[in-house]
Amino acid sequence: MIKQQQVCKWYCCCPIREFTEEGRLDRHWIEEYCHGYWERCIRYQKEENGSYHPDNMLPDGRIDKSLL
């Protein structure tokens, strides 16, 4: 039996989803974090704490200037 994956509650409004749909980011980010271990996502952690984070911050916390 295949376990159904859950999706991060912020997925619908996360810029990482948008960047991936535009082809600007590899699907790895969505598969690893948004549809996987979103608790490890720095963006998720910051959103939960109400801390500022730029749209071009990757789930691992790095800033990707090419996404501006």
mmCIF file of the N, C-alpha and C atoms, coordinates in Angstrom:
data_MODEL
# 
_entry.id   MODEL 
# 
loop_
_atom_site.group_PDB 
_atom_site.id 
_atom_site.type_symbol 
_atom_site.label_atom_id 
_atom_site.label_alt_id 
_atom_site.label_comp_id 
_atom_site.label_asym_id 
_atom_site.label_entity_id 
_atom_site.label_seq_id 
_atom_site.pdbx_PDB_ins_code 
_atom_site.Cartn_x 
_atom_site.Cartn_y 
_atom_site.Cartn_z 
_atom_site.occupancy 
_atom_site.B_iso_or_equiv 
_atom_site.pdbx_formal_charge 
_atom_site.auth_seq_id 
_atom_site.auth_comp_id 
_atom_site.auth_asym_id 
_atom_site.auth_atom_id 
_atom_site.pdbx_PDB_model_num 
ATOM 1   N N  . MET A 1 1  ? 0.842  -1.185 0.000   1.00 0.00 ? 1  MET A N  1 
ATOM 2   C CA . MET A 1 1  ? 0.000  0.000  0.000   1.00 0.00 ? 1  MET A CA 1 
ATOM 3   C C  . MET A 1 1  ? 0.886  1.247  0.000   1.00 0.00 ? 1  MET A C  1 
ATOM 4   N N  . ILE A 1 2  ? 0.573  2.201  -0.848  1.00 0.00 ? 2  ILE A N  1 
ATOM 5   C CA . ILE A 1 2  ? 1.337  3.443  -0.943  1.00 0.00 ? 2  ILE A CA 1 
ATOM 6   C C  . ILE A 1 2  ? 0.757  4.457  0.024   1.00 0.00 ? 2  ILE A C  1 
ATOM 7   N N  . LYS A 1 3  ? 1.632  5.030  0.817   1.00 0.00 ? 3  LYS A N  1 
ATOM 8   C CA . LYS A 1 3  ? 1.205  6.057  1.764   1.00 0.00 ? 3  LYS A CA 1 
ATOM 9   C C  . LYS A 1 3  ? 0.948  7.365  1.015   1.00 0.00 ? 3  LYS A C  1 
ATOM 10  N N  . GLN A 1 4  ? -0.208 7.953  1.258   1.00 0.00 ? 4  GLN A N  1 
ATOM 11  C CA . GLN A 1 4  ? -0.536 9.226  0.611   1.00 0.00 ? 4  GLN A CA 1 
ATOM 12  C C  . GLN A 1 4  ? 0.303  10.338 1.229   1.00 0.00 ? 4  GLN A C  1 
ATOM 13  N N  . GLN A 1 5  ? 0.949  11.113 0.377   1.00 0.00 ? 5  GLN A N  1 
ATOM 14  C CA . GLN A 1 5  ? 1.757  12.224 0.859   1.00 0.00 ? 5  GLN A CA 1 
ATOM 15  C C  . GLN A 1 5  ? 0.872  13.398 1.214   1.00 0.00 ? 5  GLN A C  1 
ATOM 16  N N  . GLN A 1 6  ? 1.287  14.101 2.229   1.00 0.00 ? 6  GLN A N  1 
ATOM 17  C CA . GLN A 1 6  ? 0.615  15.333 2.580   1.00 0.00 ? 6  GLN A CA 1 
ATOM 18  C C  . GLN A 1 6  ? 1.374  16.484 1.940   1.00 0.00 ? 6  GLN A C  1 
ATOM 19  N N  . VAL A 1 7  ? 0.717  17.603 1.856   1.00 0.00 ? 7  VAL A N  1 
ATOM 20  C CA . VAL A 1 7  ? 1.306  18.789 1.243   1.00 0.00 ? 7  VAL A CA 1 
ATOM 21  C C  . VAL A 1 7  ? 1.386  19.885 2.293   1.00 0.00 ? 7  VAL A C  1 
ATOM 22  N N  . CYS A 1 8  ? 2.460  20.646 2.252   1.00 0.00 ? 8  CYS A N  1 
ATOM 23  C CA . CYS A 1 8  ? 2.638  21.779 3.158   1.00 0.00 ? 8  CYS A CA 1 
ATOM 24  C C  . CYS A 1 8  ? 1.426  22.707 3.077   1.00 0.00 ? 8  CYS A C  1 
ATOM 25  N N  . LYS A 1 9  ? 0.993  23.197 4.212   1.00 0.00 ? 9  LYS A N  1 
ATOM 26  C CA . LYS A 1 9  ? -0.187 24.072 4.222   1.00 0.00 ? 9  LYS A CA 1 
ATOM 27  C C  . LYS A 1 9  ? 0.060  25.403 3.525   1.00 0.00 ? 9  LYS A C  1 
ATOM 28  N N  . TRP A 1 10 ? 1.320  25.779 3.330   1.00 0.00 ? 10 TRP A N  1 
ATOM 29  C CA . TRP A 1 10 ? 1.653  27.038 2.657   1.00 0.00 ? 10 TRP A CA 1 
ATOM 30  C C  . TRP A 1 10 ? 1.887  26.854 1.162   1.00 0.00 ? 10 TRP A C  1 
ATOM 31  N N  . TYR A 1 11 ? 1.783  25.632 0.663   1.00 0.00 ? 11 TYR A N  1 
ATOM 32  C CA . TYR A 1 11 ? 2.090  25.333 -0.741  1.00 0.00 ? 11 TYR A CA 1 
ATOM 33  C C  . TYR A 1 11 ? 1.314  26.215 -1.719  1.00 0.00 ? 11 TYR A C  1 
ATOM 34  N N  . CYS A 1 12 ? 0.052  26.428 -1.462  1.00 0.00 ? 12 CYS A N  1 
ATOM 35  C CA . CYS A 1 12 ? -0.800 27.171 -2.406  1.00 0.00 ? 12 CYS A CA 1 
ATOM 36  C C  . CYS A 1 12 ? -0.324 28.603 -2.641  1.00 0.00 ? 12 CYS A C  1 
ATOM 37  N N  . CYS A 1 13 ? 0.348  29.194 -1.665  1.00 0.00 ? 13 CYS A N  1 
ATOM 38  C CA . CYS A 1 13 ? 0.771  30.592 -1.804  1.00 0.00 ? 13 CYS A CA 1 
ATOM 39  C C  . CYS A 1 13 ? 2.291  30.763 -1.750  1.00 0.00 ? 13 CYS A C  1 
ATOM 40  N N  . CYS A 1 14 ? 3.015  29.664 -1.830  1.00 0.00 ? 14 CYS A N  1 
ATOM 41  C CA . CYS A 1 14 ? 4.479  29.719 -1.736  1.00 0.00 ? 14 CYS A CA 1 
ATOM 42  C C  . CYS A 1 14 ? 5.099  30.070 -3.088  1.00 0.00 ? 14 CYS A C  1 
ATOM 43  N N  . PRO A 1 15 ? 6.024  31.029 -3.109  1.00 0.00 ? 15 PRO A N  1 
ATOM 44  C CA . PRO A 1 15 ? 6.672  31.377 -4.376  1.00 0.00 ? 15 PRO A CA 1 
ATOM 45  C C  . PRO A 1 15 ? 7.508  30.235 -4.956  1.00 0.00 ? 15 PRO A C  1 
ATOM 46  N N  . ILE A 1 16 ? 7.923  29.283 -4.132  1.00 0.00 ? 16 ILE A N  1 
ATOM 47  C CA . ILE A 1 16 ? 8.682  28.139 -4.649  1.00 0.00 ? 16 ILE A CA 1 
ATOM 48  C C  . ILE A 1 16 ? 7.817  27.355 -5.638  1.00 0.00 ? 16 ILE A C  1 
ATOM 49  N N  . ARG A 1 17 ? 6.542  27.202 -5.349  1.00 0.00 ? 17 ARG A N  1 
ATOM 50  C CA . ARG A 1 17 ? 5.609  26.542 -6.269  1.00 0.00 ? 17 ARG A CA 1 
ATOM 51  C C  . ARG A 1 17 ? 5.544  27.316 -7.584  1.00 0.00 ? 17 ARG A C  1 
ATOM 52  N N  . GLU A 1 18 ? 5.396  28.623 -7.476  1.00 0.00 ? 18 GLU A N  1 
ATOM 53  C CA . GLU A 1 18 ? 5.301  29.465 -8.675  1.00 0.00 ? 18 GLU A CA 1 
ATOM 54  C C  . GLU A 1 18 ? 6.583  29.392 -9.506  1.00 0.00 ? 18 GLU A C  1 
ATOM 55  N N  . PHE A 1 19 ? 7.735  29.499 -8.857  1.00 0.00 ? 19 PHE A N  1 
ATOM 56  C CA . PHE A 1 19 ? 9.012  29.433 -9.575  1.00 0.00 ? 19 PHE A CA 1 
ATOM 57  C C  . PHE A 1 19 ? 9.171  28.084 -10.275 1.00 0.00 ? 19 PHE A C  1 
ATOM 58  N N  . THR A 1 20 ? 8.712  27.017 -9.636  1.00 0.00 ? 20 THR A N  1 
ATOM 59  C CA . THR A 1 20 ? 8.805  25.683 -10.233 1.00 0.00 ? 20 THR A CA 1 
ATOM 60  C C  . THR A 1 20 ? 7.874  25.568 -11.432 1.00 0.00 ? 20 THR A C  1 
ATOM 61  N N  . GLU A 1 21 ? 6.646  26.051 -11.298 1.00 0.00 ? 21 GLU A N  1 
ATOM 62  C CA . GLU A 1 21 ? 5.692  26.010 -12.411 1.00 0.00 ? 21 GLU A CA 1 
ATOM 63  C C  . GLU A 1 21 ? 6.177  26.830 -13.602 1.00 0.00 ? 21 GLU A C  1 
ATOM 64  N N  . GLU A 1 22 ? 6.918  27.898 -13.340 1.00 0.00 ? 22 GLU A N  1 
ATOM 65  C CA . GLU A 1 22 ? 7.475  28.739 -14.407 1.00 0.00 ? 22 GLU A CA 1 
ATOM 66  C C  . GLU A 1 22 ? 8.719  28.120 -15.037 1.00 0.00 ? 22 GLU A C  1 
ATOM 67  N N  . GLY A 1 23 ? 9.220  27.027 -14.464 1.00 0.00 ? 23 GLY A N  1 
ATOM 68  C CA . GLY A 1 23 ? 10.425 26.382 -14.967 1.00 0.00 ? 23 GLY A CA 1 
ATOM 69  C C  . GLY A 1 23 ? 11.706 27.030 -14.483 1.00 0.00 ? 23 GLY A C  1 
ATOM 70  N N  . ARG A 1 24 ? 11.611 27.876 -13.489 1.00 0.00 ? 24 ARG A N  1 
ATOM 71  C CA . ARG A 1 24 ? 12.783 28.579 -12.971 1.00 0.00 ? 24 ARG A CA 1 
ATOM 72  C C  . ARG A 1 24 ? 13.489 27.801 -11.867 1.00 0.00 ? 24 ARG A C  1 
ATOM 73  N N  . LEU A 1 25 ? 12.808 26.806 -11.302 1.00 0.00 ? 25 LEU A N  1 
ATOM 74  C CA . LEU A 1 25 ? 13.394 25.930 -10.287 1.00 0.00 ? 25 LEU A CA 1 
ATOM 75  C C  . LEU A 1 25 ? 13.092 24.480 -10.644 1.00 0.00 ? 25 LEU A C  1 
ATOM 76  N N  . ASP A 1 26 ? 13.985 23.608 -10.244 1.00 0.00 ? 26 ASP A N  1 
ATOM 77  C CA . ASP A 1 26 ? 13.811 22.178 -10.450 1.00 0.00 ? 26 ASP A CA 1 
ATOM 78  C C  . ASP A 1 26 ? 12.711 21.639 -9.524  1.00 0.00 ? 26 ASP A C  1 
ATOM 79  N N  . ARG A 1 27 ? 11.984 20.628 -9.988  1.00 0.00 ? 27 ARG A N  1 
ATOM 80  C CA . ARG A 1 27 ? 10.914 20.020 -9.184  1.00 0.00 ? 27 ARG A CA 1 
ATOM 81  C C  . ARG A 1 27 ? 11.429 19.395 -7.894  1.00 0.00 ? 27 ARG A C  1 
ATOM 82  N N  . HIS A 1 28 ? 12.725 19.192 -7.795  1.00 0.00 ? 28 HIS A N  1 
ATOM 83  C CA . HIS A 1 28 ? 13.323 18.634 -6.576  1.00 0.00 ? 28 HIS A CA 1 
ATOM 84  C C  . HIS A 1 28 ? 12.836 19.368 -5.327  1.00 0.00 ? 28 HIS A C  1 
ATOM 85  N N  . TRP A 1 29 ? 12.756 20.692 -5.407  1.00 0.00 ? 29 TRP A N  1 
ATOM 86  C CA . TRP A 1 29 ? 12.371 21.486 -4.237  1.00 0.00 ? 29 TRP A CA 1 
ATOM 87  C C  . TRP A 1 29 ? 10.958 21.149 -3.785  1.00 0.00 ? 29 TRP A C  1 
ATOM 88  N N  . ILE A 1 30 ? 10.044 21.009 -4.737  1.00 0.00 ? 30 ILE A N  1 
ATOM 89  C CA . ILE A 1 30 ? 8.650  20.681 -4.427  1.00 0.00 ? 30 ILE A CA 1 
ATOM 90  C C  . ILE A 1 30 ? 8.556  19.271 -3.852  1.00 0.00 ? 30 ILE A C  1 
ATOM 91  N N  . GLU A 1 31 ? 9.229  18.334 -4.504  1.00 0.00 ? 31 GLU A N  1 
ATOM 92  C CA . GLU A 1 31 ? 9.158  16.936 -4.081  1.00 0.00 ? 31 GLU A CA 1 
ATOM 93  C C  . GLU A 1 31 ? 9.800  16.725 -2.715  1.00 0.00 ? 31 GLU A C  1 
ATOM 94  N N  . GLU A 1 32 ? 10.926 17.363 -2.483  1.00 0.00 ? 32 GLU A N  1 
ATOM 95  C CA . GLU A 1 32 ? 11.665 17.177 -1.230  1.00 0.00 ? 32 GLU A CA 1 
ATOM 96  C C  . GLU A 1 32 ? 11.020 17.898 -0.056  1.00 0.00 ? 32 GLU A C  1 
ATOM 97  N N  . TYR A 1 33 ? 10.542 19.092 -0.296  1.00 0.00 ? 33 TYR A N  1 
ATOM 98  C CA . TYR A 1 33 ? 10.036 19.909 0.807   1.00 0.00 ? 33 TYR A CA 1 
ATOM 99  C C  . TYR A 1 33 ? 8.514  20.038 0.815   1.00 0.00 ? 33 TYR A C  1 
ATOM 100 N N  . CYS A 1 34 ? 7.925  20.584 -0.219  1.00 0.00 ? 34 CYS A N  1 
ATOM 101 C CA . CYS A 1 34 ? 6.481  20.886 -0.223  1.00 0.00 ? 34 CYS A CA 1 
ATOM 102 C C  . CYS A 1 34 ? 5.614  19.636 -0.117  1.00 0.00 ? 34 CYS A C  1 
ATOM 103 N N  . HIS A 1 35 ? 6.027  18.568 -0.788  1.00 0.00 ? 35 HIS A N  1 
ATOM 104 C CA . HIS A 1 35 ? 5.275  17.316 -0.774  1.00 0.00 ? 35 HIS A CA 1 
ATOM 105 C C  . HIS A 1 35 ? 5.992  16.264 0.057   1.00 0.00 ? 35 HIS A C  1 
ATOM 106 N N  . GLY A 1 36 ? 6.919  16.692 0.860   1.00 0.00 ? 36 GLY A N  1 
ATOM 107 C CA . GLY A 1 36 ? 7.697  15.748 1.648   1.00 0.00 ? 36 GLY A CA 1 
ATOM 108 C C  . GLY A 1 36 ? 7.891  16.220 3.070   1.00 0.00 ? 36 GLY A C  1 
ATOM 109 N N  . TYR A 1 37 ? 9.094  16.667 3.344   1.00 0.00 ? 37 TYR A N  1 
ATOM 110 C CA . TYR A 1 37 ? 9.480  17.028 4.707   1.00 0.00 ? 37 TYR A CA 1 
ATOM 111 C C  . TYR A 1 37 ? 9.449  18.538 4.900   1.00 0.00 ? 37 TYR A C  1 
ATOM 112 N N  . TRP A 1 38 ? 8.252  19.117 4.844   1.00 0.00 ? 38 TRP A N  1 
ATOM 113 C CA . TRP A 1 38 ? 8.154  20.578 4.903   1.00 0.00 ? 38 TRP A CA 1 
ATOM 114 C C  . TRP A 1 38 ? 8.571  21.139 6.251   1.00 0.00 ? 38 TRP A C  1 
ATOM 115 N N  . GLU A 1 39 ? 8.567  20.332 7.312   1.00 0.00 ? 39 GLU A N  1 
ATOM 116 C CA . GLU A 1 39 ? 9.017  20.840 8.608   1.00 0.00 ? 39 GLU A CA 1 
ATOM 117 C C  . GLU A 1 39 ? 10.495 21.228 8.571   1.00 0.00 ? 39 GLU A C  1 
ATOM 118 N N  . ARG A 1 40 ? 11.253 20.642 7.635   1.00 0.00 ? 40 ARG A N  1 
ATOM 119 C CA . ARG A 1 40 ? 12.673 20.982 7.477   1.00 0.00 ? 40 ARG A CA 1 
ATOM 120 C C  . ARG A 1 40 ? 12.869 22.243 6.649   1.00 0.00 ? 40 ARG A C  1 
ATOM 121 N N  . CYS A 1 41 ? 11.831 22.713 6.007   1.00 0.00 ? 41 CYS A N  1 
ATOM 122 C CA . CYS A 1 41 ? 11.911 23.881 5.129   1.00 0.00 ? 41 CYS A CA 1 
ATOM 123 C C  . CYS A 1 41 ? 12.082 25.155 5.962   1.00 0.00 ? 41 CYS A C  1 
ATOM 124 N N  . ILE A 1 42 ? 13.124 25.901 5.672   1.00 0.00 ? 42 ILE A N  1 
ATOM 125 C CA . ILE A 1 42 ? 13.379 27.154 6.391   1.00 0.00 ? 42 ILE A CA 1 
ATOM 126 C C  . ILE A 1 42 ? 12.251 28.144 6.126   1.00 0.00 ? 42 ILE A C  1 
ATOM 127 N N  . ARG A 1 43 ? 11.731 28.153 4.918   1.00 0.00 ? 43 ARG A N  1 
ATOM 128 C CA . ARG A 1 43 ? 10.610 29.043 4.591   1.00 0.00 ? 43 ARG A CA 1 
ATOM 129 C C  . ARG A 1 43 ? 9.398  28.709 5.463   1.00 0.00 ? 43 ARG A C  1 
ATOM 130 N N  . TYR A 1 44 ? 9.097  27.429 5.598   1.00 0.00 ? 44 TYR A N  1 
ATOM 131 C CA . TYR A 1 44 ? 7.978  26.980 6.437   1.00 0.00 ? 44 TYR A CA 1 
ATOM 132 C C  . TYR A 1 44 ? 8.191  27.432 7.880   1.00 0.00 ? 44 TYR A C  1 
ATOM 133 N N  . GLN A 1 45 ? 9.393  27.198 8.391   1.00 0.00 ? 45 GLN A N  1 
ATOM 134 C CA . GLN A 1 45 ? 9.705  27.563 9.776   1.00 0.00 ? 45 GLN A CA 1 
ATOM 135 C C  . GLN A 1 45 ? 9.537  29.061 10.001  1.00 0.00 ? 45 GLN A C  1 
ATOM 136 N N  . LYS A 1 46 ? 10.025 29.856 9.071   1.00 0.00 ? 46 LYS A N  1 
ATOM 137 C CA . LYS A 1 46 ? 9.905  31.310 9.202   1.00 0.00 ? 46 LYS A CA 1 
ATOM 138 C C  . LYS A 1 46 ? 8.447  31.760 9.103   1.00 0.00 ? 46 LYS A C  1 
ATOM 139 N N  . GLU A 1 47 ? 7.695  31.158 8.206   1.00 0.00 ? 47 GLU A N  1 
ATOM 140 C CA . GLU A 1 47 ? 6.275  31.504 8.064   1.00 0.00 ? 47 GLU A CA 1 
ATOM 141 C C  . GLU A 1 47 ? 5.518  31.175 9.354   1.00 0.00 ? 47 GLU A C  1 
ATOM 142 N N  . GLU A 1 48 ? 5.809  30.032 9.927   1.00 0.00 ? 48 GLU A N  1 
ATOM 143 C CA . GLU A 1 48 ? 5.153  29.619 11.166  1.00 0.00 ? 48 GLU A CA 1 
ATOM 144 C C  . GLU A 1 48 ? 5.480  30.560 12.327  1.00 0.00 ? 48 GLU A C  1 
ATOM 145 N N  . ASN A 1 49 ? 6.696  31.112 12.315  1.00 0.00 ? 49 ASN A N  1 
ATOM 146 C CA . ASN A 1 49 ? 7.124  32.031 13.378  1.00 0.00 ? 49 ASN A CA 1 
ATOM 147 C C  . ASN A 1 49 ? 6.781  33.484 13.083  1.00 0.00 ? 49 ASN A C  1 
ATOM 148 N N  . GLY A 1 50 ? 6.233  33.739 11.904  1.00 0.00 ? 50 GLY A N  1 
ATOM 149 C CA . GLY A 1 50 ? 5.917  35.111 11.522  1.00 0.00 ? 50 GLY A CA 1 
ATOM 150 C C  . GLY A 1 50 ? 7.149  35.935 11.199  1.00 0.00 ? 50 GLY A C  1 
ATOM 151 N N  . SER A 1 51 ? 8.245  35.251 10.840  1.00 0.00 ? 51 SER A N  1 
ATOM 152 C CA . SER A 1 51 ? 9.501  35.932 10.521  1.00 0.00 ? 51 SER A CA 1 
ATOM 153 C C  . SER A 1 51 ? 9.578  36.245 9.032   1.00 0.00 ? 51 SER A C  1 
ATOM 154 N N  . TYR A 1 52 ? 10.118 37.414 8.724   1.00 0.00 ? 52 TYR A N  1 
ATOM 155 C CA . TYR A 1 52 ? 10.298 37.818 7.330   1.00 0.00 ? 52 TYR A CA 1 
ATOM 156 C C  . TYR A 1 52 ? 11.242 36.856 6.614   1.00 0.00 ? 52 TYR A C  1 
ATOM 157 N N  . HIS A 1 53 ? 10.929 36.578 5.363   1.00 0.00 ? 53 HIS A N  1 
ATOM 158 C CA . HIS A 1 53 ? 11.826 35.840 4.473   1.00 0.00 ? 53 HIS A CA 1 
ATOM 159 C C  . HIS A 1 53 ? 11.507 36.268 3.043   1.00 0.00 ? 53 HIS A C  1 
ATOM 160 N N  . PRO A 1 54 ? 12.547 36.523 2.247   1.00 0.00 ? 54 PRO A N  1 
ATOM 161 C CA . PRO A 1 54 ? 12.320 36.994 0.878   1.00 0.00 ? 54 PRO A CA 1 
ATOM 162 C C  . PRO A 1 54 ? 11.757 35.885 -0.013  1.00 0.00 ? 54 PRO A C  1 
ATOM 163 N N  . ASP A 1 55 ? 11.065 36.285 -1.056  1.00 0.00 ? 55 ASP A N  1 
ATOM 164 C CA . ASP A 1 55 ? 10.485 35.313 -1.987  1.00 0.00 ? 55 ASP A CA 1 
ATOM 165 C C  . ASP A 1 55 ? 11.540 34.416 -2.619  1.00 0.00 ? 55 ASP A C  1 
ATOM 166 N N  . ASN A 1 56 ? 12.752 34.925 -2.790  1.00 0.00 ? 56 ASN A N  1 
ATOM 167 C CA . ASN A 1 56 ? 13.795 34.141 -3.447  1.00 0.00 ? 56 ASN A CA 1 
ATOM 168 C C  . ASN A 1 56 ? 14.628 33.305 -2.476  1.00 0.00 ? 56 ASN A C  1 
ATOM 169 N N  . MET A 1 57 ? 14.136 33.111 -1.260  1.00 0.00 ? 57 MET A N  1 
ATOM 170 C CA . MET A 1 57 ? 14.796 32.204 -0.317  1.00 0.00 ? 57 MET A CA 1 
ATOM 171 C C  . MET A 1 57 ? 14.353 30.777 -0.643  1.00 0.00 ? 57 MET A C  1 
ATOM 172 N N  . LEU A 1 58 ? 15.332 29.896 -0.841  1.00 0.00 ? 58 LEU A N  1 
ATOM 173 C CA . LEU A 1 58 ? 15.044 28.497 -1.124  1.00 0.00 ? 58 LEU A CA 1 
ATOM 174 C C  . LEU A 1 58 ? 14.684 27.770 0.171   1.00 0.00 ? 58 LEU A C  1 
ATOM 175 N N  . PRO A 1 59 ? 14.071 26.608 0.077   1.00 0.00 ? 59 PRO A N  1 
ATOM 176 C CA . PRO A 1 59 ? 13.694 25.868 1.276   1.00 0.00 ? 59 PRO A CA 1 
ATOM 177 C C  . PRO A 1 59 ? 14.860 25.537 2.209   1.00 0.00 ? 59 PRO A C  1 
ATOM 178 N N  . ASP A 1 60 ? 16.082 25.481 1.668   1.00 0.00 ? 60 ASP A N  1 
ATOM 179 C CA . ASP A 1 60 ? 17.242 25.201 2.517   1.00 0.00 ? 60 ASP A CA 1 
ATOM 180 C C  . ASP A 1 60 ? 17.837 26.467 3.129   1.00 0.00 ? 60 ASP A C  1 
ATOM 181 N N  . GLY A 1 61 ? 17.204 27.608 2.886   1.00 0.00 ? 61 GLY A N  1 
ATOM 182 C CA . GLY A 1 61 ? 17.638 28.868 3.481   1.00 0.00 ? 61 GLY A CA 1 
ATOM 183 C C  . GLY A 1 61 ? 18.543 29.716 2.610   1.00 0.00 ? 61 GLY A C  1 
ATOM 184 N N  . ARG A 1 62 ? 19.060 29.143 1.523   1.00 0.00 ? 62 ARG A N  1 
ATOM 185 C CA . ARG A 1 62 ? 19.911 29.929 0.627   1.00 0.00 ? 62 ARG A CA 1 
ATOM 186 C C  . ARG A 1 62 ? 19.068 30.925 -0.157  1.00 0.00 ? 62 ARG A C  1 
ATOM 187 N N  . ILE A 1 63 ? 19.677 32.059 -0.493  1.00 0.00 ? 63 ILE A N  1 
ATOM 188 C CA . ILE A 1 63 ? 19.025 33.079 -1.309  1.00 0.00 ? 63 ILE A CA 1 
ATOM 189 C C  . ILE A 1 63 ? 19.488 32.894 -2.752  1.00 0.00 ? 63 ILE A C  1 
ATOM 190 N N  . ASP A 1 64 ? 18.537 32.762 -3.672  1.00 0.00 ? 64 ASP A N  1 
ATOM 191 C CA . ASP A 1 64 ? 18.852 32.601 -5.090  1.00 0.00 ? 64 ASP A CA 1 
ATOM 192 C C  . ASP A 1 64 ? 18.545 33.916 -5.798  1.00 0.00 ? 64 ASP A C  1 
ATOM 193 N N  . LYS A 1 65 ? 19.593 34.689 -6.067  1.00 0.00 ? 65 LYS A N  1 
ATOM 194 C CA . LYS A 1 65 ? 19.421 36.012 -6.673  1.00 0.00 ? 65 LYS A CA 1 
ATOM 195 C C  . LYS A 1 65 ? 18.848 35.946 -8.085  1.00 0.00 ? 65 LYS A C  1 
ATOM 196 N N  . SER A 1 66 ? 18.956 34.805 -8.739  1.00 0.00 ? 66 SER A N  1 
ATOM 197 C CA . SER A 1 66 ? 18.411 34.681 -10.098 1.00 0.00 ? 66 SER A CA 1 
ATOM 198 C C  . SER A 1 66 ? 16.882 34.656 -10.107 1.00 0.00 ? 66 SER A C  1 
ATOM 199 N N  . LEU A 1 67 ? 16.268 34.507 -8.960  1.00 0.00 ? 67 LEU A N  1 
ATOM 200 C CA . LEU A 1 67 ? 14.807 34.443 -8.877  1.00 0.00 ? 67 LEU A CA 1 
ATOM 201 C C  . LEU A 1 67 ? 14.162 35.800 -8.648  1.00 0.00 ? 67 LEU A C  1 
ATOM 202 N N  . LEU A 1 68 ? 14.965 36.859 -8.618  1.00 0.00 ? 68 LEU A N  1 
ATOM 203 C CA . LEU A 1 68 ? 14.405 38.199 -8.420  1.00 0.00 ? 68 LEU A CA 1 
ATOM 204 C C  . LEU A 1 68 ? 13.716 38.697 -9.665  1.00 0.00 ? 68 LEU A C  1 
# 
